[in-house]
Amino acid sequence: MFELLYTDTDSAFTDKAIDSKIIGTKLGQLKLEHDFLKAVFLAPKVYGGIEKIFNDKLTSAAYIKVKGLKDSKFIDFNSLQKLLIKNNELSISNEKWYRNFSEGNITIKEELYTLIATANKRIPIYENNVFVDTKPYTLKNGVIIDDGL
């Protein structure tokens, strides 16, 4: 038995190792992308972790994924972790490309990308102003019911 920590269309993060029989390159098997010692999941497609890297000895390195951010190398794991504190945010300069098909050109603009724990798909749960979990929204007749969080 394991706890599902985060999932997306083509990924799943669990708190325990998945049976090695279903990890591999054969049709129907799962691909092991990361083995995190520690991880933070802020929003859909926004997460990072300290990876286990096995060479001659155990070492670690940070892996950060932020949807919409061209280069996440300017974000370290500690900065991502600080975003778990309620109302904390991180602003990063980001190059964004805009295509104009009718004019046949591309415009590149430097914009500010603000990273914050989001609650657009689930209700965030905070303990002592630290983001610890989420729970699903409840709908009744197509309307979101506020359940007091």
C-alpha positions as CSV (number, residue, x, y, z in Angstrom):
1,M,0.0,0.0,0.0
2,F,1.3,3.5,-0.8
3,E,0.1,7.1,-0.7
4,L,-0.4,9.0,-3.9
5,L,1.3,12.4,-3.4
6,Y,0.8,14.0,-6.8
7,T,-0.5,12.9,-10.2
8,D,-0.9,14.4,-13.6
9,T,-1.8,13.1,-17.1
10,D,1.3,11.0,-17.5
11,S,2.9,10.9,-14.0
12,A,2.4,9.7,-10.5
13,F,4.4,10.4,-7.4
14,T,4.1,8.0,-4.4
15,D,5.6,7.8,-0.9
16,K,7.0,4.3,-1.5
17,A,8.9,2.6,-4.3
18,I,6.7,1.0,-7.0
19,D,7.1,-2.7,-7.6
20,S,10.2,-3.1,-9.9
21,K,8.2,-5.6,-12.1
22,I,6.1,-2.8,-13.5
23,I,9.0,-0.4,-14.1
24,G,10.9,-0.7,-17.4
25,T,10.8,0.0,-21.1
26,K,8.4,-2.6,-22.3
27,L,4.9,-1.8,-23.5
28,G,2.6,-1.2,-20.5
29,Q,5.4,-0.6,-18.0
30,L,6.0,2.6,-16.2
31,K,9.1,4.8,-16.6
32,L,10.9,5.8,-13.4
33,E,11.7,9.5,-13.9
34,H,12.7,10.6,-10.4
35,D,13.5,9.1,-7.0
36,F,13.1,12.0,-4.6
37,L,14.4,12.1,-1.1
38,K,12.2,15.2,-0.5
39,A,9.6,16.9,-2.7
40,V,7.3,20.0,-2.9
41,F,4.1,20.0,-5.1
42,L,2.7,23.6,-5.4
43,A,0.2,23.4,-8.3
44,P,-0.5,21.3,-11.4
45,K,2.8,20.9,-13.3
46,V,4.7,22.9,-10.6
47,Y,6.9,20.8,-8.4
48,G,10.4,20.1,-7.4
49,G,12.5,17.6,-5.4
50,I,15.8,16.5,-4.1
51,E,16.7,13.5,-6.2
52,K,18.6,10.4,-5.2
53,I,21.4,9.9,-7.6
54,F,23.2,6.5,-7.4
55,N,26.8,6.5,-8.6
56,D,29.5,5.0,-6.4
57,K,27.8,6.6,-3.5
58,L,24.5,8.3,-2.7
59,T,24.4,11.9,-3.7
60,S,21.6,14.3,-4.4
61,A,20.6,17.0,-6.8
62,A,17.5,19.3,-7.2
63,Y,15.0,18.9,-10.0
64,I,12.5,21.7,-10.6
65,K,9.5,21.7,-13.0
66,V,7.5,24.9,-13.5
67,K,4.9,24.9,-16.3
68,G,5.2,28.1,-18.4
69,L,8.7,29.1,-17.1
70,K,11.3,28.9,-19.9
71,D,14.2,28.2,-17.6
72,S,13.7,26.9,-14.1
73,K,17.4,26.8,-13.3
74,F,17.0,30.1,-11.4
75,I,14.8,28.4,-8.8
76,D,16.4,26.3,-6.2
77,F,14.6,23.8,-4.0
78,N,14.7,26.0,-0.9
79,S,13.0,28.8,-2.8
80,L,10.3,26.4,-3.9
81,Q,9.9,25.1,-0.3
82,K,9.4,28.7,1.0
83,L,6.3,29.0,-1.3
84,L,4.5,26.5,1.0
85,I,4.1,29.3,3.5
86,K,0.8,31.0,3.0
87,N,0.9,34.1,0.8
88,N,4.6,33.7,-0.1
89,E,5.5,34.3,-3.7
90,L,8.5,34.3,-6.0
91,S,8.8,36.6,-9.1
92,I,11.1,35.7,-11.9
93,S,11.9,37.4,-15.2
94,N,10.7,35.1,-18.0
95,E,11.1,35.3,-21.8
96,K,7.7,34.6,-23.5
97,W,7.2,34.1,-27.2
98,Y,4.0,35.3,-28.9
99,R,3.1,34.0,-32.4
100,N,1.0,36.2,-34.8
101,F,-0.1,34.0,-37.6
102,S,-1.8,36.7,-39.6
103,E,1.3,38.8,-39.6
104,G,3.7,35.8,-39.9
105,N,5.9,36.9,-37.0
106,I,7.0,36.0,-33.5
107,T,7.4,38.6,-30.7
108,I,9.6,37.9,-27.7
109,K,8.8,39.8,-24.5
110,E,10.4,39.8,-21.1
111,E,7.7,39.3,-18.5
112,L,7.5,38.8,-14.8
113,Y,6.5,35.2,-13.8
114,T,5.0,35.0,-10.3
115,L,5.1,31.6,-8.6
116,I,2.7,30.9,-5.8
117,A,0.9,27.9,-4.4
118,T,-2.4,27.9,-6.3
119,A,-5.9,26.6,-5.5
120,N,-7.6,26.8,-8.8
121,K,-8.4,23.0,-9.0
122,R,-8.5,22.0,-5.3
123,I,-9.0,23.6,-1.9
124,P,-5.7,24.2,-0.1
125,I,-5.3,23.0,3.5
126,Y,-2.9,25.1,5.7
127,E,-1.7,24.2,9.2
128,N,0.1,27.0,11.0
129,N,0.1,29.0,7.7
130,V,2.0,26.1,5.9
131,F,0.4,24.4,2.9
132,V,0.1,20.7,3.8
133,D,-2.6,19.2,1.6
134,T,-5.6,19.8,-0.6
135,K,-9.1,18.5,-0.9
136,P,-11.5,18.4,-3.8
137,Y,-14.1,21.0,-4.4
138,T,-17.7,19.8,-3.8
139,L,-20.3,20.6,-6.5
140,K,-24.0,20.7,-6.0
141,N,-26.1,21.3,-9.1
142,G,-23.1,22.7,-10.8
143,V,-22.2,25.2,-8.1
144,I,-19.1,24.9,-5.8
145,I,-20.1,24.5,-2.2
146,D,-18.0,26.4,0.3
147,D,-17.4,24.0,3.2
148,G,-15.8,26.4,5.6
149,L,-12.1,26.2,4.7
